[in-house]
Amino acid sequence: MGSITIGGDDTVQFDGIPLSTLADKDPCVIEFPNELFTMVVGKNGNILVSQNNNGALANISLRLAMGGGDDVTLNSYLAEQVADLAKGGAHTIIVTQNFGGSPNGPVAAIYTLNTVFFTKGVVQRIAAEGDIEAVVALYSLRAGSWTRDLT
């Protein structure tokens, strides 16, 4: 399973709104759990290739500061989705991963994740010993399609 983790000067937008209360460690992780294509060797060495439509799926984890503006916003979207899936609707996440680059080469990778839905409730840890995880809200989402552009 391939994955992308953001940090530093990278940005995350949820439905066009920049997220500003991303937490520590890996605040946004995009994982691609399925192969885009499957391949087998057939009789007489023939190679058979088939597109796997589930390769379009991407899992997204967002670590947000608990109680921050982004947590409040995403929690309301999650509650709306749970109450009425049709009304809650699909979302879009755009992740810009800045990496510099050469004078003539790309300087950022832009991941556009479409048809995004929440897949689980918000993970919350309660810790008695001051564990930083106690102030992080972990959101799990899934995208039905994605693109990656280099700019």
Secondary structure as the mmCIF struct_conf table of DSSP 4:
data_model
#
loop_
_struct_conf.conf_type_id
_struct_conf.id
_struct_conf.beg_label_comp_id
_struct_conf.beg_label_asym_id
_struct_conf.beg_label_seq_id
_struct_conf.end_label_comp_id
_struct_conf.end_label_asym_id
_struct_conf.end_label_seq_id
STRN STRN1 GLY A 2 THR A 5
TURN_TY1_P TURN_TY1_P1 GLY A 8 ASP A 9
STRN STRN2 THR A 11 PHE A 14
TURN_TY1_P TURN_TY1_P2 ASP A 15 GLY A 16
STRN STRN3 ILE A 17 PRO A 18
HELX_LH_PP_P HELX_LH_PP_P1 LEU A 19 LEU A 19
STRN STRN4 LEU A 22 LEU A 22
BEND BEND1 ASP A 24 LYS A 25
BEND BEND2 PRO A 27 PRO A 27
STRN STRN5 CYS A 28 PHE A 32
BEND BEND3 ASN A 34 ASN A 34
BEND BEND4 LEU A 36 LEU A 36
STRN STRN6 PHE A 37 VAL A 41
HELX_RH_3T_P HELX_RH_3T_P1 LYS A 43 GLY A 45
STRN STRN7 ILE A 47 GLN A 51
HELX_RH_3T_P HELX_RH_3T_P2 ASN A 53 ALA A 56
STRN STRN8 ALA A 58 ALA A 65
TURN_TY1_P TURN_TY1_P3 MET A 66 GLY A 67
BEND BEND5 GLY A 68 GLY A 68
HELX_RH_AL_P HELX_RH_AL_P1 GLY A 69 ALA A 83
HELX_RH_AL_P HELX_RH_AL_P2 LEU A 85 GLY A 88
STRN STRN9 HIS A 91 ASN A 98
TURN_TY1_P TURN_TY1_P4 PRO A 103 ASN A 104
BEND BEND6 GLY A 105 GLY A 105
STRN STRN10 ALA A 108 PHE A 118
BEND BEND7 LYS A 120 LYS A 120
HELX_LH_PP_P HELX_LH_PP_P2 GLY A 121 VAL A 122
STRN STRN11 VAL A 123 VAL A 123
BEND BEND8 ALA A 128 GLU A 129
HELX_RH_3T_P HELX_RH_3T_P3 ILE A 132 VAL A 135
STRN STRN12 VAL A 136 LEU A 150
#
